[in-house]
């Protein structure tokens, strides 16, 4: 951890660093993420309609197979090395939708393949995705608790 | 496997799934295909009689639901005991779907206290009602019993949550 009191050399170095540091194109990144993330969601919506139209799913129930399909597609793209390129280009746009979750699972599995199935693939597959599941379940629990309390008190 | 082999396999999977979808398209009616992108305003339908009392009731129900400003397409199907009302909500009003559903149900129950209404904003239910309506209209061999049976299936389907 950096100490609060910086030596004159450190301050000088900081100035030098700021002078040479490249500025991040925040707006450009946001626009890219917006469009790529939007496109992924558009594909998801199309798949939802596919399930509603051709199979026996309602708008309520079509969510589950859609999520499974999106993760399956992300898995294929990760395996072929295409998703990495999308990720480099779009950043959060490809990480935030459910496909980013699929990508994190599969890429960890590929990376640790050489360490064996149990300790390698099995042990590391949910390294990143595990925290997503944990905090997802926990936040769902908190929200459900708040909703239940509000219903008991008659607010909603 | 080399790069070309992989992409060839991937595109083959895509082509097969597209072909499978293409084969299925033949079974759907034109109205239900159109309803995905535009308003089709389907005629109300009654299983029991095509021009009698039940039909008039369905027509009235449709008019009532149509008067709700947040809605742009309504399909009404009057069965033996239930009246199934499927509607599409305007895109900007989709945040208030639950409120709209409650509003419509209350309105209908107030206006027609003797009827049993099943109200749904689900697109699948809308398509199913359209398909059943077409079947009743076009297929002479399609009996009332069969139509009622299918209506019950749609109602059961509407209640599914997972």
Interface residues (C-beta under 8 A of the other chain):
Chain A: X49 X50 X52 X53 X54 X56 X57 X58 X59 X60 X61 X62 X64 X76 X80
Chain B: X6 X7 X10 X21 X24 X28 X36 X122 X123 X124 X125 X127 X157 X158 X160 X161 X162
